[in-house]
Amino acid sequence: MTSTSTPPGLARFNELEERAASAALHEACASVEWRRRLLAARPYATADDLYAASDAATAALTGADLAEAMAGHPPIGRPKPGDPTSAREQRGMAGAAEELKAEMLELNLAYQERFGHVFLICATGRTGEEMRDAARARIGNSPEEEREIVRTELGRINRIRLARLVEPVEPVVLAEGD
């Protein structure tokens, strides 16, 4: 059975005044153009409508818009101090061995020198080794190939962050005695 009512988190987002909604979207993506497009399409009936709008906005970003979006992301292995979002997303590097962290730092620097921006990957659910291997593989890409991979990764990150914004978090139910 499908419900016709808008989920509460999405309804709250739809009802925010423009400035507050823009600030909430900024937590998901630093691109002004991406936020402008998502705000212009409100209200959203479903979270899937919001995600589709995000995907379309991400696909339409220019090179400058992508650079603006990437500037909002810290390097892998170095989440922004005091930022629970980047710490949560980069959890796979938190417990990594010092050698892996050092290698990731070197890869981040080499990548940034080659492409002129931070190595962007949807880190959620990935191990430190998986992120390192992706950086190793991608550093040999052409700038054009890499720009499209970055666009795809940014779209994944935006979807995850939007879900946290508008979807209810299921409460943890503990069994008796836990």
Beta strands, then each sheet from edge to edge (+ up, - down):
end
